[in-house]
Amino acid sequence: MSNPDYLTVTISSKQENAKVSYPNRTFFSRPKNIPIEKGFMDANIGELILENNTELPNQCFRNSKINQFTISREFKINLQEASFTESKINNLLINNNANLLGRGCFYGSSIESLVIGNINTLPNLCFSYAKIKQLEIGNIPNFPDKYAVFFEAQIEELIIQENVNVLSKNQFFGAKIGNISIPKTVTEIKSLCFFCAEIEKTIELPETIEKVGEFAFSNFKGSVNVLKPKQKDLLIKAGLNENQVKVVSRVFDTVTGHKQNKEFEEIKKDIDNIFKPK
């Protein structure tokens, strides 16, 4: 993505034209709101900025390559269906209070870094079948009941922001996740949150989580470590099998200098070894 001839695209409903330019000079322009389907299909774009009440037609940026893509805050962005299907994006930032519309707008896309701020909701199938290297996600209270947002999405690293208190209903329904980091600010996991999800590395559940909704972990593939026996009971009621949940304890590791989780049985062995008669 180092080509100096990248297009810079700024689209705003307040402009007479959507500006498309090389550095320091206008390359070409299209009518307001780009009413041409596939208008930037296969384009090579350095920076894409969507402003105001922008509306894009179907498949407008399909299979395009985008280095930096920002969706501005407090604006309604009507992406329509499949606007960015199969596109390749280095950095996608969805700012706080952005309002996205359009089913499947990033369906099947490849995204290196995706940051989603505090927004109300995301459209149906928004990132379904997408490949996301790192996803950092803020507080999103409402997810669609039908057609999951991250269904069959492959997410290598998932980071929940520290301002999040609740993981929402249907949030990661059907997602495939390598590793997930859940902060201590989270106190509740809503129903169907990880329904049919697959998580490669064991989830370390913080002790602050006291509520887990119905079917939150039904048909879940993976394992979870918890710090309280009560949490294990909650997870089993929410759909996990007995062998998918382990109660561990936070202990200080004298080698690394950090606290680590260990199963109670491992700790008992350590203690027995220390006090075993010589």
N, C-alpha and C positions, 0 to 999 in steps of 0.2 A: 504493500500500500504506500510506496514511496514515490510514485509517479507524479511529477510536478504539474502534469496536465490534467489532474483530477478536475471534474466539474464541482462547482460550489452551487448548491440549489437552495434557494429561499422561497418558500411558498406561503402566501398570506392572502386571505380573502379581501384584505383592504388594498391590495395591489391590483393594478389593471392587468399586469402580466406576472406570471411566475418567472422569476429571474434565474437564469442558468448561465453561469459564467466561468471562464478560466480565471486564474488569478489576474486581477487588474484589467480585465476586459470582458465585456458581455459576449457570450458565444451565440446563444439564440434564446428566444423567448416563446412561450406558448400562451394561449388565452387564459384568463383568470380561472383558477381551480382545475386547470388541465383536464378538460372534459374528454380526453382521448385515452381510451383503455390502452394499457401497456406503453404509455408515453415515454417512460424511462426504462423499459425492459432491457436488461443486459448492460445498463449504463455503469460507468466507473466513476464513483462520486466520492470526493474527499470529505465534504461536509454537507449534511442535509439538515435544514432547520424548518420545522413546521410552526407557524405562528397563527394566532387568532383563531377564527372558526374555519380552519382549513378543511376542505373536503377533497378526498382523492378517489378516483375511479377504481374499479376492480383491476387487480394485477398491474397497477401503474408502475411499480418498481420491481416487478417479478424478476428474479435471477440477477438483480443488480448487485454491485459490490460497493459497500458504503463504509468509509473509515470512521466518521463521527456522525451520530444521528441523535438530535435532541428534540424532544417533544416538550414544548414550553408549558409552564405551570398556568393553572386557572383558565385554560382554553379548551374548548371542545374540539377534538380532532376526529373527524369522521373518516376513518380509514377504509371504509367499505370492506367487502369480502376479498380476502387474499391479496391485499395491496402489495405486501412484501413477501409473498410466497417464494420459498427457495432462494431468498436473497442471502448475501454474506455480509455480515455487519461486524466491524471490530468493536465499537463502543456504542451501546444504545442506552441513553438516559431518558427515563420517563419521570419528569419532575413532579413534585408534590402538587396535588389537586388537578392534575391533568385528567381530562375526561375522554376516554377512548371509546369509539364505537366501531363496529365492523367485525363480523364473525371471521375467525381464522386469518386475521391480518398478517401474522408472522408465521403461518403454518409452514413447517418444514424448513425454516430458515436456520442458518448457522451463525451463532453469535458468540464472540469471544468474551465480552464483558457486558452484562445486562444489570443495570441498577434501576429499581422501581421504587419511587418514593411513597409517601402516604397518599394513596388515592382511594376512591370509594369502591371501585370494582374494575374488572377486566372483562373483555368480551368473550363469548363462547369460543372455544378452540383457539384462542389467541396465539398460544405458543405450542400448540399440539404438534408432535413429531419434530419439533425444533431440536437442534443440538446446541447446548449452551455450556460454555466452558466454566464460567462463574456467574452465579446469580446472587445478587444482594437485594433483599426485598424488605420493604417497610410494612406499615400497617395498612392492610386492605381488608375491611370488614365484610365485604359482600362478594361472593363468588357465585357464578351461575349454577342453578340446580341441574341444568341439562347441558351436556357437552362440556366436559371439563377443560379448563384453561390450559393445563400442562399435560394433558393426556398423551401418553407415549413420548413425552419430551425426555431427552437425555441430558441430565444436568450433572456435570462433573463435581462442582463445588457449590453448595447452597448455604448462604449466610443470612440468618434472620437478624435484622437490625435490632439494636438494643432498646429502641422505643416501643417494640411490639409486646403487647400483653396477652394477645389471644391469637392462636393459629386458627384460621377460619374454616367454616364448613366447606368441604369439597376443594380445599386449597391446593393440595398436591395429589388429587385423585388420578391414579393411573400413571404417575410420573416415575421415571427411572433415575435415581439419584446416586452419585458416588459417595459423597460425604455431606453431612448436614451439621451445622453449628446452631444450637438453640440457646439463647441467652437466659440468664436467671430472671429477666423481666417477664418472661412468659409464665402465665399461671393457669392457662386453660387451652386444651386442644378440642376443637368443636367436632361434631359428628362428621363422619366420612372424610376427614381431613387427609388421611393417608390410605384411603380405600384403594385396594388393588395396586398400591405403590410398591416399588422395589428399591431398597436402599442397600448398597454394597457394604459399607462400613457400619459397624454397630452405632446406633444412636445413643448418645449420652444424655439422658433426660435430666434436666436440673431438678433439684428437690422442691423448687417453687411451684411446680405443676401439681395442682390439687383436683382439677376437673378434667375428665376425658369423656367426650361425647360418644353416643351410640354408634357402633360400626366404624369408629375412627380408624381402626387398624384391621378391619375385616379383609381377608384375602391379601394380607400384607406379606411381602417376602423380605425378610431381614431379621435383625435382632435388636433388642433394646436393653440398655443397662439403666437401672433406677437406683436411687439412694434410699428409698423407703419401701418396706414391705407393702404398705397400703397402695403405693403406686403400681406395684405389680398386680394387685387385685383389680385395680381400675383398668389396666391395659388388657388383662384377660377378659374382663367383661366387655371391652371394646373390640374384641376379635382376635387377640393374639393367643397362641398356644403357650402352654406352660413352659416349654423348652425354648421359646423365643425371648423370654424375659429373665434377666438375672438381677438379683438384688446385690449391689456392691457397696463398698464403703470408701469414703474419701480418706486416703492416707498420705503421709508425707514420705516422699522418696528421697532417701539420703544421698543417692548418687546424682540424680538430676536436680535436686533442690526444689522440685515441684510436687504439688499434690496429684495423686493418681487414684483411679478407681481400681479397687481389687474386690474380687468376690469374697464373701464372708469365709468360705472354706479355705481360700488361699491365706487369708489373714490368720485364721485359726492354726494353719500349718506353720506359718511364720512364728507365731507365739509359742507353739509347742516345741519348735526347734530351738528357740532361744532359751526356754526353761527346762529343756530335756536334760536329765542328769548326765554328766560327763562320764 
